[in-house]
């Protein structure tokens, strides 16, 4: 009987230990679920970042900060808008629940070692490195895993991260509204240079240097011509190389702050390229869509017509 009591006591101790394990495990899971997935990103980490690596397998795309300006490594300026969006999403991501910790299941969630990985670095030191996987069927959630760890998590959704370097390169290289422009000159080499100026008093645009016997067409949307630098987007930034490219249009903009911007448009076969005379873009040319070329490829004939008899008479009486 004494032996039976010892056996029963042993079983009770084992059961108590198992219950204690389960309680503490659930408490641990509960403390992790619902909290920030990456607590090390809750301070002001963005200002200290010096590099962001985005990798797939053996391929690595890097964004690097130099003198407080972000570049695509070995390339053009980086577009900081999607970069900041990704960083804010990583900072605010919360754990929903723990998922598989079996590496054999990682590939199904796009969380294998060779799947997309984002690594944030500060001064060459890794701040955090994570795999970002598939969206979950649960609304507003996706799968994620810290690099080097087996535990996967369902976290509040992080938008898909682009991998190709051109997806991160700056596309809007200028953005001056018509209100920032005082005068525009466009020369496409065909006839008289188009020149419009904004009246300082009433703000209306007027065509200058109208040939004798001609007048400006009525209802011309001069604002469109003055908006040539507004949201000036490019398809691709390339190192400057103008051989075999033919200059087609030179557009000069005088801004209200007295600065000048010169845009030159070139053609090679069916492609169009532009250069911009600012120091920031020295050494670069940009491939632009054909509609951008068409918007700037204007001549005086696009804006004038034969003067009416009343206009001619007024000129004669002047």
C-alpha positions in Angstrom: 0.0 0.0 0.0 2.9 2.3 0.8 4.3 1.7 -2.7 1.0 2.5 -4.2 0.9 5.8 -2.4 4.4 6.7 -3.5 3.4 5.9 -7.1 0.2 8.0 -6.8 2.2 10.9 -5.3 4.7 10.7 -8.1 2.0 10.9 -10.7 0.4 13.9 -8.9 3.8 15.7 -8.9 4.2 14.9 -12.6 0.7 16.2 -13.3 1.3 19.3 -11.3 4.5 20.0 -13.1 2.8 19.5 -16.5 0.0 21.9 -15.5 2.6 24.4 -14.3 4.4 24.2 -17.7 1.2 24.7 -19.6 0.1 27.7 -17.5 3.5 29.3 -17.9 3.7 28.5 -21.6 0.2 30.0 -22.2 1.1 33.1 -20.2 4.3 33.5 -22.2 2.3 33.1 -25.5 -0.3 35.6 -24.3 2.4 38.1 -23.4 4.0 37.8 -26.9 0.7 37.8 -28.8 -0.7 41.3 -29.3 2.5 43.0 -28.6 4.9 44.7 -31.0 6.6 42.0 -33.1 9.9 44.0 -33.3 10.3 45.9 -30.0 13.8 47.1 -30.9 12.1 49.3 -33.6 10.0 51.2 -31.1 12.6 53.9 -30.5 13.7 56.5 -33.1 15.6 54.0 -35.1 15.0 55.5 -38.6 17.4 58.4 -38.2 20.3 56.0 -37.3 19.8 53.7 -40.2 22.6 53.6 -42.8 21.6 50.7 -45.0 18.6 48.5 -45.9 19.2 45.2 -47.6 16.5 43.4 -49.4 17.5 39.9 -50.5 16.2 36.8 -52.2 18.5 33.8 -52.2 21.9 35.0 -53.3 20.6 38.2 -54.9 20.9 41.4 -52.8 19.5 44.8 -53.4 20.7 47.6 -51.1 19.6 51.1 -50.2 22.4 53.1 -48.6 22.5 56.5 -46.9 25.3 59.0 -47.8 25.3 62.4 -46.2 21.8 62.0 -45.1 20.6 61.2 -48.6 19.4 57.7 -49.6 20.6 56.0 -52.8 20.1 52.7 -54.5 23.5 51.1 -54.1 25.5 51.7 -57.3 22.7 53.7 -58.8 20.4 56.7 -58.5 18.6 58.4 -55.7 16.2 56.3 -53.8 12.5 57.0 -53.5 12.1 57.5 -49.7 8.3 57.3 -49.8 8.0 53.5 -50.1 11.0 53.1 -47.9 9.4 55.0 -45.1 6.1 53.2 -45.6 7.9 49.8 -45.2 9.8 51.0 -42.1 6.7 52.3 -40.4 4.9 49.0 -41.2 7.7 47.0 -39.5 7.7 49.3 -36.5 3.9 49.1 -36.0 3.6 45.3 -36.8 2.0 43.4 -33.9 1.9 39.7 -33.2 -1.4 38.0 -33.7 -0.4 34.5 -32.8 2.5 32.1 -33.0 2.5 29.7 -35.9 4.7 26.8 -37.0 8.3 26.4 -35.8 9.0 23.5 -38.2 11.5 24.6 -40.9 9.9 22.0 -43.2 6.8 24.3 -43.4 8.6 27.6 -44.0 8.5 27.3 -47.7 4.7 27.1 -47.8 4.6 30.5 -46.0 7.4 32.1 -48.2 9.5 32.2 -45.1 12.4 29.9 -46.1 16.0 31.1 -45.8 16.1 31.9 -49.5 12.8 33.8 -49.5 12.6 37.6 -49.3 14.5 39.0 -46.3 14.8 42.6 -45.1 17.8 43.6 -43.1 18.2 46.9 -41.4 21.7 48.1 -40.5 23.1 50.9 -38.4 26.8 51.7 -39.0 27.4 48.2 -40.4 25.7 46.5 -37.5 22.5 44.5 -38.0 19.6 46.1 -36.1 17.0 43.5 -37.3 16.7 40.9 -40.1 13.4 39.4 -41.0 11.6 37.3 -43.6 8.3 38.7 -44.8 6.0 36.0 -46.2 2.6 35.5 -47.6 -0.6 37.3 -46.7 -2.8 35.3 -44.4 -6.5 34.4 -45.1 -7.2 36.2 -41.9 -8.0 39.9 -42.8 -5.1 42.3 -42.3 -2.4 39.7 -41.3 0.6 38.1 -42.9 3.3 35.6 -42.0 6.7 36.6 -40.8 9.9 35.2 -39.2 13.0 36.6 -37.7 16.0 35.5 -39.7 17.9 32.7 -37.9 14.9 31.8 -35.7 12.5 28.9 -36.2 9.4 30.5 -34.7 7.1 32.0 -37.3 4.4 34.5 -36.5 1.1 35.8 -37.8 1.5 39.6 -37.6 -0.6 42.6 -38.6 -0.2 43.0 -42.3 3.0 44.3 -43.9 2.5 45.2 -47.6 4.5 43.3 -50.1 8.1 44.6 -50.4 9.5 45.2 -53.9 12.8 43.5 -54.6 14.0 45.0 -57.9 16.3 48.0 -57.6 14.3 50.0 -60.2 11.3 49.8 -57.9 13.1 51.8 -55.3 14.7 54.4 -57.5 13.3 57.9 -57.5 10.8 58.5 -60.3 9.5 62.0 -59.6 12.7 64.1 -60.1 11.0 67.6 -60.1 7.7 69.0 -58.9 7.3 72.8 -59.5 3.7 73.9 -59.9 2.8 76.6 -62.5 2.6 79.0 -59.5 6.3 78.6 -59.1 7.1 79.6 -62.7 7.4 83.1 -64.0 8.5 82.6 -67.6 8.9 79.7 -70.1 10.9 79.4 -73.3 10.6 76.4 -75.6 12.7 75.8 -78.6 12.2 72.8 -80.8 14.3 74.1 -83.6 11.5 74.5 -86.2 10.6 78.2 -86.1 10.4 81.1 -83.6 11.0 80.2 -79.9 7.8 80.0 -77.9 8.0 82.3 -74.9 5.3 82.9 -72.4 5.4 85.2 -69.3 3.2 85.6 -66.3 1.9 89.1 -65.7 3.1 90.1 -62.2 -0.1 92.1 -61.7 -3.0 89.8 -62.6 -1.1 86.5 -62.9 -2.3 85.9 -66.5 0.0 84.3 -69.0 0.8 86.0 -72.3 2.6 84.9 -75.4 5.6 87.1 -76.3 7.3 87.8 -79.6 4.2 87.2 -81.7 5.2 87.5 -85.4 3.8 90.4 -87.4 0.3 89.8 -88.8 -0.4 87.0 -86.2 -2.2 86.8 -82.9 -2.3 84.3 -80.1 -5.0 81.7 -80.4 -8.0 82.1 -78.1 -8.4 79.9 -75.1 -5.0 78.4 -75.2 -4.4 76.6 -71.8 -1.1 78.3 -71.1 -1.2 76.8 -67.6 -0.4 73.4 -69.2 2.8 74.8 -70.7 3.8 76.4 -67.4 3.2 73.1 -65.6 5.9 71.3 -67.5 7.9 70.8 -64.3 5.0 69.7 -62.2 5.3 66.1 -61.1 8.0 65.5 -63.6 8.3 61.7 -63.7 10.8 59.5 -65.4 10.9 55.9 -66.5 14.6 55.3 -65.7 17.7 57.1 -64.6 20.9 56.4 -66.5 24.5 57.6 -66.5 24.9 60.5 -68.9 25.6 59.2 -72.5 24.3 61.3 -75.3 26.1 59.8 -78.3 23.7 59.0 -81.1 21.0 60.9 -79.4 19.5 63.9 -81.2 18.6 67.1 -79.4 14.9 67.9 -80.2 13.7 70.4 -77.6 15.2 72.8 -75.1 12.9 74.2 -72.5 13.9 76.9 -70.1 11.9 77.8 -67.0 12.5 80.9 -64.9 11.1 80.3 -61.4 9.6 82.9 -59.1 12.7 82.7 -56.9 14.8 83.9 -59.9 16.4 80.4 -60.4 16.4 78.7 -63.8 15.8 75.1 -64.8 16.8 73.9 -68.3 15.3 70.7 -69.6 16.7 69.2 -72.8 14.9 66.4 -74.7 16.7 64.0 -76.9 15.5 61.2 -79.2 17.2 57.9 -80.1 15.1 55.7 -82.4 11.7 55.4 -80.6 13.0 56.4 -77.2 13.2 59.8 -75.5 15.7 61.1 -73.0 16.1 64.2 -71.0 18.8 66.1 -69.0 18.2 68.6 -66.3 20.7 71.3 -65.5 20.5 71.1 -61.7 23.6 70.2 -59.7 21.7 67.3 -58.1 21.3 65.5 -61.5 24.7 66.3 -63.0 26.0 63.2 -64.7 22.5 61.7 -65.2 20.1 61.4 -68.1 16.5 60.2 -67.8 14.4 58.0 -70.1 11.0 59.6 -70.3 7.7 58.4 -71.8 6.6 59.7 -75.2 3.8 61.8 -73.7 6.4 63.8 -71.8 8.2 64.6 -75.0 4.9 65.5 -76.8 4.0 67.9 -73.9 7.2 69.9 -74.4 7.6 69.6 -78.1 5.8 72.8 -79.0 6.4 75.4 -81.7 5.1 79.0 -82.2 2.7 77.6 -84.9 0.9 75.7 -82.2 -0.2 78.9 -80.5 -0.8 81.6 -83.2 -3.2 82.3 -86.0 -3.7 85.0 -88.6 -4.6 88.3 -86.9 -8.2 89.4 -87.3 -8.9 92.7 -89.1 -9.5 94.6 -85.9 -6.2 93.6 -84.5 -4.4 94.5 -87.7 -6.1 97.9 -87.7 -5.2 98.6 -84.1 -1.6 97.8 -85.0 -1.6 100.1 -88.0 -3.0 102.9 -85.8 -0.4 102.4 -83.1 
